[in-house]
């Protein structure tokens, strides 16, 4: 076993309802060579997580789904699923929703687009969901900070569309908004 | 007067106060309505029920509203018929059909769940209701929202049967066709539900919505003279109906209106969308999601929300499950139409086909009482069967023309009889 393998870091995406227990972190760099080891590392590091992820018998709770790079671990080797450098692990409540990424951008509108229903249009044309977090629109200029949910492909199509019609799109650092 | 106590997580049993919420904050399990059965037992008798108007609301004590229903007053109490013709065709002694193909107002069992969901949504103060649907739910939400003065948004896979699209649009709703499977529609709607403050009948209103299905079970028991059949066959999509029919029987037993519930509940799926029956046959208690491919679009759910509980119901009741091919689905629809004069949708074809299969396998003994759940209407899924029912004979308006055809028909019948002999 070489050092590099022992210190292998796995990115774990934490769903919103559990972020209170991870100090509001949505992505955690965890350690472990299998899914089980990563879960163990997480529950040791963030004590409150244990009872949320495992039931009284220590089994993974039925309505917690775990994905390795978008593949459900029940279709791989469950908790025994081996991990390699760069793998991404997602913890997703089964009923509460899908494995969507949530991204935030600031859109700056030139005057000619102020009266256009741009945000409605991207929700209408692409499979993305928009949520306005803050905004300031005057007669000549406007900006909106937007949370955009959706799969990678749809998200990037939406951004291309915004660019094409002349909206300036800038990514927002997470902590700027909340 | 309400007998509802609280919402309770089906997994970790944590309790929540009544509100538009469906997931346990702690373990992410689904929430379910809890009633005070002791009090209901003191106040509800068979006679009280029998005196009430013939709708699903005659069982209102066992439904989760605070006040009177405000949407769907006339839903339910559909015909339960003894099916002699189909019994002969299947070679069984005692067969019944519970026919929600003629449920009011949109011809499927979904009117039951939607009338509870929308009445509850109004109690909560919502003005906009929404749903993710494979079609029947879309029809029902659109119609009942219109009747109840609510605005509605309805999300469906874009390639639904024409009848279901038209039968939604006509009510003046906002219909959104999603380029994807129902599972993708459903996933998207969970996200939309989080971002918009609407009453999504099968998401944040789901605990209340699902309770409406129990009335299908209550009616079976009452219409059979407060008895239950030995076997009930139920189509499974999301897996909710089957669990609620069983819950309905058990509740009637709990409050003393029914004795000795020994029904075996059997689940029916199409082979092209059979995550629940596959798990049953493999003996596992979790669901492997599938990508549905079947003409039974109303059952085409590859990742059923209540799949785990459907499995549990089947196992707990001692029932079994099967799935049938699209060909068998069409045969099932035709058999029901020809023997009983009931035109059911593809889902009904699935249920008839599976019943036949379970009888042939000996899982359902031929001398025991059986009930087939018919949950939707064939006029909504005409595409599935339009090439399989023949064509009208077109003639000129002349008697001789008709006589020619009639003679030919008679010869055909005679030769068929001779072959049979």
Interface residues (C-beta under 8 A of the other chain):
Chain A: X17 X52 X55 X61 X62 X63 X64 X72 X74 X75 X93 X94 X95 X96 X97 X98 X100 X127 X129 X131 X149
Chain B: X11 X12 X22 X23 X24 X25 X26 X27 X28 X29 X30 X178 X179 X180 X187 X188 X190 X191 X192 X194 X195 X286 X288 X289 X305 X308
